[in-house]
Amino acid sequence: MTIYFAPEPSNTSSSSSPVKSSPAPTTSTSTSTAPSAHTPFTRTHTIDMKHRHESEILSYFLQATNAVEIKATSAEEEEIREIAEEGKRREADSKRSGLVNEKRKRREDMLKQARGQVAAQAE
C-alpha cells in the first residue's frame, strides 16, 4: 500500500478561511471552470502488506501518518452489534431455506421416480 502525502498548505493565504473549490464540470469536455490549482503529492510512504495481519498493517499506517485511532461511540457500537446479529439471523435463515429446498427436491425426485414406475408398468 502506498500512502501519498499532500503538501502542507502555504501560509500566504488567510489560514482562517477554508479552502474553496469550484464545482466540478458536468461533462469532461466542459470548459466552464478553470483547472484547479492542484499540486502533486510531496512524499510517499509504502507499507508492505504481504503476509501481514490487519492489526500490524494498521499500526504501520498509524505510525506513518501520525494518525490517531478514534474509538467508536456507544451508538456506533450498538450499530455494529445489530449488524452482527443480523448476519447471524441471515446465516440461520439461509440454512433453514437450504433444508426446505433439499426436502422439496427429494419429494420431487420421489414423485418423478414413482411416475416413471407407473408409466413403465402401464406399458
Protein Blocks (a to p, Z undefined) as FASTA:
>chain_A
ZZdddddddfkbcfkbccddddddfbfkbckbccdfbdcdfbdcdddfehpafklmmmmm
mmmnopacddddfklmmmmmmmmmmmmmmmmmmmmmmmmmmmmmmmmmmmmmmmmmmmmm
mZZ
